[in-house]
């Protein structure tokens, strides 16, 4: 995942991933962007979306576990 900032622990945060996805969408919407660049941005976006989905699923599970305590 290129151009993604990481936190001090060396891990990307959900917000950082979401911000990068928004940036990629704006870049993809450029009508002058070559198809090869679009493909790379779509691949990066897919990885970031998967990261966000996993992050949300993990957060949901943590909330459910906390509620059971």
NORMO-V608575 format. One line per field, one symbol per residue. ss: DSSP state (H for helix, E for strand, L for the rest). psi: psi as a letter, one per 20 degrees, with the letter a starting at -180 (. if undefined). burial: 1 if it has 9 or more other C-alpha atoms within 8 Angstrom, else 0. A space follows every 50 residues. Layout:
BEGIN
ss=???
psi=???
burial=???
END
This chain:
BEGIN
ss=LLLLLLLLLLLLLHHHHHHHHHHHHHHHLLLLLLHHHHHHHHHHHHHHHH HHHHHHHHHHHHHHHHHHL
psi=nqkpqqaijjqqrghgggggghggggghioijpqhghggghggggghhgg ggghgggggghgggghhi.
burial=00010100000101011101100100010000100001001101101110 1100100000000000000
END
